[in-house]
Amino acid sequence: MARFLVGALAGLVGGLGGGAAWSTAQQSEHVAASCAKKPINTFTPDEYKPFKLISSRYESHDTRRFYFALDNADESFYMPVASCIVVKYTDADGKDVARPYTPISSNSTKGHFELIVKKYPKGKMGNHLFGMQPGDELLVKGPFEKFAYKPNMWKHVGMIAGGTGISPMYQAIRAVLENPKDKTNISLIYANNQRRDILLANELIEMQKIYNNFNMYLTLLEVPHRWLGGIGYVNDAMVTTFMPKPGEKNTKILVCGPPPMLQAICGDKVFEAGKAPQQGPIGGLLKTLGYKEDQVYKY
C-alpha cells in the first residue's frame, strides 16, 4: 500500500496539537519499562477513585487535553488496550453525571494520564471538565475492556475514526507500534470537518514517518488550499484503497465516531436499558462493500 505524502501533509497540518514529537528512544524506554515487571491497573472497575487535575491545554478550538496526576510521580500508568474508563461528577442538582472516555497515554507513562475531551454546547461533562482548575478532582473508575487484544492476533487492522473517535484508535496504535514484537499492519482513515479539527496530528504524522506498519489518510469536509488528503465523507473509494479487503483472513476494521458517522459506515450499535451496548448487525457502507459482522468492531 502506498504511504501517504507525509512531508507535505506535515506542512499542511503543522502546529496542530502541539504534542511532543515521537521518537524511537521513547519507544524503547516505554517498552523496557513495561516489560520490567507485571503492570498494575491504574484504575479499579468497582469503585470511583479521585484524580487531581495537573493542567489542561487546547488541542483544537473546541477540544482540550487534560493531564491528571497519579498517586505519585514515579507511578506508571497502565490499562489494557481496547478499554475505556468512566468519569463522574455531581452536578448542582445533586445528580451524578458519568461519561466514558479513552485515555491517550501510553502504558508506562510516569506520574499522570491524559484525556482528550470535546466541549459541546449542551454537553454536561465537557463543560464541567473545561471549568476545572488545577488541583480539582475527577472521579474515575475502570478499566472496561471493549475486546481482548493480543499482539499479532490480526495481520492487518483497519481503523475509521471521526473527531474525538481518534482516542481509542490512538491508544491501540501506540500499543502496537511500541511493541517491537507486534507486526500488525495498521491503516487509519481519519475524518474531520476542517483542518483545525484534526486531533493528535503531530503525533500521528510523526509515527507514520517512523513506522512502516502504520499508514494514515486524512479526509476533510472543508479543505484548505493545497490540501493533499481526502475530500468529503469517508467513501467506498477510500475504504477500498486503505482498508483490509472484505473476507480477507486475520483482519479487523475498527470504527469510532459520532453516531451519524457510525450509522453511515457500519450501522448502529444496539442499546437496551440496563444492558451493555451490543454490536448489532453490520450496515452502512461496509455492508454494501461486502464486509461481514465478524470483520468489523464498533466502538
C-alpha positions in Angstrom: 0.0 0.0 0.0 1.4 3.4 -1.0 2.2 5.5 2.0 0.6 9.0 2.4 2.7 12.0 1.4 3.9 12.6 5.0 6.2 15.5 4.4 3.7 17.6 2.5 0.9 16.7 4.9 3.1 17.7 7.9 3.4 21.1 6.4 -0.3 21.5 6.0 -1.3 20.4 9.5 1.9 21.6 11.3 1.2 23.4 14.5 -1.9 21.4 15.4 -2.0 19.5 18.6 1.4 20.8 19.9 2.3 17.3 21.2 5.8 16.2 21.8 7.5 14.5 18.8 7.5 10.7 19.0 10.9 9.0 18.9 12.4 5.6 18.8 14.2 6.4 22.0 10.8 7.0 23.7 9.5 3.7 22.2 12.5 1.7 23.6 12.2 3.4 27.0 8.4 2.7 27.3 8.8 -0.9 26.1 11.6 -1.6 28.6 9.7 -0.1 31.4 6.5 -2.1 30.6 8.4 -5.3 30.4 10.4 -4.8 33.7 7.5 -6.0 35.9 3.9 -7.1 35.7 1.8 -4.0 35.2 -0.8 -2.9 37.7 -4.0 -1.3 36.5 -4.2 2.4 37.3 -8.0 2.3 37.9 -10.4 0.0 39.7 -13.6 -1.1 38.0 -15.7 -1.5 41.1 -15.3 2.0 42.7 -14.6 5.5 41.7 -11.2 6.9 42.7 -10.3 10.7 42.7 -7.6 12.0 40.4 -6.3 15.6 40.6 -6.1 17.8 37.5 -2.5 18.9 36.9 -3.2 21.1 33.9 -5.0 21.3 30.6 -4.5 23.0 27.2 -6.3 23.4 23.9 -5.8 20.5 21.5 -8.1 22.3 19.0 -10.6 25.2 19.1 -13.2 23.2 21.0 -11.2 20.3 22.4 -8.8 20.2 25.4 -6.1 17.8 26.6 -6.3 17.2 30.3 -3.4 15.9 32.5 -4.4 14.1 35.7 -1.9 13.1 38.4 -1.4 9.6 39.6 -0.7 9.0 43.3 3.0 9.7 42.9 5.3 10.9 40.2 7.1 7.6 39.8 4.0 5.5 39.3 3.5 4.1 35.8 0.1 4.5 34.1 -1.4 1.2 32.9 -4.6 -0.1 31.4 -5.3 -2.8 28.8 -5.5 -1.9 25.2 -9.0 -1.5 23.8 -10.5 -0.5 27.1 -12.1 2.7 28.5 -12.8 4.4 31.8 -15.8 6.2 33.2 -15.5 9.6 34.8 -18.1 11.1 37.1 -19.0 14.3 38.9 -22.1 15.5 40.8 -23.9 18.5 39.3 -25.5 21.4 41.1 -28.8 19.5 41.5 -27.0 16.6 43.3 -27.3 14.3 40.3 -24.4 12.2 39.1 -23.1 12.8 35.6 -21.0 10.0 34.1 -19.3 9.6 30.7 -16.9 7.1 29.2 -13.5 8.2 27.8 -10.4 6.6 26.5 -7.1 7.8 27.9 -4.5 8.5 25.2 -1.5 8.0 27.5 1.0 5.2 26.6 1.3 2.4 29.2 4.2 3.1 31.4 3.7 6.9 31.2 5.1 8.2 34.5 3.1 10.2 37.0 0.0 11.1 35.0 -2.6 10.2 32.4 -4.2 12.2 29.6 -7.7 12.6 28.3 -8.9 14.5 25.2 -12.3 16.0 25.6 -14.5 17.9 23.3 -17.0 20.5 24.6 -20.4 20.5 23.1 -22.8 23.5 23.8 -25.2 21.3 25.9 -22.7 18.7 27.0 -22.6 18.5 30.8 -19.3 16.6 31.2 -17.4 18.6 28.7 -18.5 21.9 30.2 -17.6 20.6 33.7 -14.2 19.5 32.6 -13.5 22.7 30.8 -14.3 24.6 34.0 -11.9 22.5 36.2 -8.9 24.2 37.7 -5.5 22.6 38.6 -6.0 20.7 41.9 -9.7 19.9 41.3 -10.5 16.2 41.4 -12.3 14.0 39.0 -13.8 10.6 39.9 -12.7 7.8 37.7 -13.3 4.0 37.5 -12.3 1.3 35.1 -10.8 -0.1 33.0 -13.7 -1.6 31.0 -12.4 -3.8 28.2 -14.1 -3.5 24.8 -12.3 -6.6 23.5 -9.3 -8.6 24.5 -6.3 -7.6 22.3 -3.2 -9.7 21.9 -0.2 -8.8 19.8 -0.4 -10.2 16.3 -3.9 -11.5 16.7 -4.7 -9.8 13.4 -2.4 -9.4 10.4 -4.0 -6.1 9.3 -6.2 -3.7 11.3 -8.1 -1.0 9.5 -9.4 2.0 11.5 -12.0 4.5 10.6 -12.3 7.4 13.0 -14.1 10.7 13.2 -13.4 13.6 15.5 -12.6 12.5 19.1 -13.2 9.0 17.9 -9.4 9.0 17.3 -8.8 8.5 21.1 -9.4 4.7 21.2 -7.6 4.3 17.9 -4.6 6.2 19.1 -4.5 4.1 22.2 -4.4 0.9 20.1 -1.9 2.4 17.5 0.6 3.3 20.2 0.3 -0.1 21.9 1.1 -1.9 18.6 3.9 0.4 17.5 5.6 0.5 20.9 5.8 -3.3 20.9 8.6 -4.4 18.5 7.2 -8.0 18.6 3.8 -6.8 17.3 4.0 -6.9 13.5 0.3 -5.9 12.9 -0.2 -3.5 10.0 -2.4 -0.6 10.8 -4.3 1.6 8.3 -6.2 4.7 9.6 -8.8 6.8 7.8 -9.4 9.9 10.0 -12.3 12.2 9.1 -12.9 15.7 10.3 -14.9 18.8 9.3 -12.0 21.2 9.0 -8.2 21.1 9.3 -8.5 22.8 12.7 -10.5 19.8 14.0 -7.7 17.3 13.4 -6.6 15.9 16.8 -3.2 14.5 17.6 -2.0 15.5 14.2 1.7 16.0 15.1 1.9 12.7 16.9 0.2 10.7 14.2 2.4 12.2 11.4 5.5 11.5 13.4 4.5 7.9 14.0 3.8 7.4 10.3 7.3 8.7 9.5 8.9 6.2 11.8 6.9 3.0 11.5 6.5 1.2 8.2 3.5 -0.7 9.5 1.4 2.4 10.1 -0.4 4.3 7.3 -2.8 7.2 7.7 -5.2 9.0 5.4 -6.9 12.2 6.4 -10.2 13.5 4.9 -12.0 16.8 5.4 -15.4 18.2 4.5 -13.9 21.7 4.2 -10.4 21.6 2.7 -7.8 24.4 2.7 -5.7 25.5 -0.2 -3.3 22.8 -1.5 -4.8 20.0 0.6 -3.4 16.6 -0.3 -5.7 14.4 1.6 -9.3 13.2 1.0 -12.3 15.5 0.4 -15.7 14.8 1.9 -17.1 12.0 3.9 -15.5 8.5 4.1 -16.5 6.8 0.9 -16.2 3.5 -0.9 -13.0 4.5 -2.8 -11.2 5.4 0.5 -12.3 2.2 2.1 -11.3 0.1 -0.9 -7.9 1.7 -1.1 -6.9 1.8 2.6 -8.8 -0.9 4.5 -8.4 -4.7 4.6 -10.5 -6.3 1.9 -13.8 -8.0 2.6 -13.3 -11.6 3.6 -9.5 -11.1 4.0 -8.3 -13.5 6.7 -6.9 -12.3 10.0 -8.1 -8.8 9.6 -10.3 -6.4 11.5 -11.9 -3.0 10.9 -12.5 -0.7 14.0 -14.9 2.2 13.7 -15.3 5.0 16.1 -17.0 8.4 15.7 -20.2 10.3 16.2 -23.5 8.3 15.9 -24.3 9.6 12.4 -20.9 8.5 11.1 -21.2 5.1 12.8 -24.6 4.6 11.2 -23.3 5.6 7.7 -20.1 3.5 7.9 -21.1 0.3 9.7 -24.6 0.6 11.2 -25.8 1.5 14.7 -25.0 -0.4 17.9 -28.0 -1.8 19.8 -28.9 -0.1 23.1 -31.2 -1.6 25.6 -32.0 -0.3 29.1 -29.9 -2.0 31.8 -27.6 -3.8 29.3 -24.2 -3.1 27.8 -24.4 -1.8 24.2 -24.4 -4.6 21.6 -22.6 -4.6 18.3 -25.8 -5.1 16.3 -25.9 -6.2 12.6 -23.5 -4.6 10.2 -24.9 -1.9 8.0 -23.9 1.2 6.0 -21.0 1.4 3.7 -19.1 -1.6 5.0 -22.1 -3.9 4.4 -22.5 -2.5 0.9 -18.9 -3.3 0.2 -19.3 -6.9 1.4 -17.8 -6.9 4.9 -19.2 -9.4 7.4 -20.0 -8.8 11.1 -17.0 -10.7 12.4 -14.7 -8.4 10.5 -16.0 -5.2 12.0 -16.0 -3.8 15.5 -18.0 -0.7 16.5 -16.7 1.4 19.4 
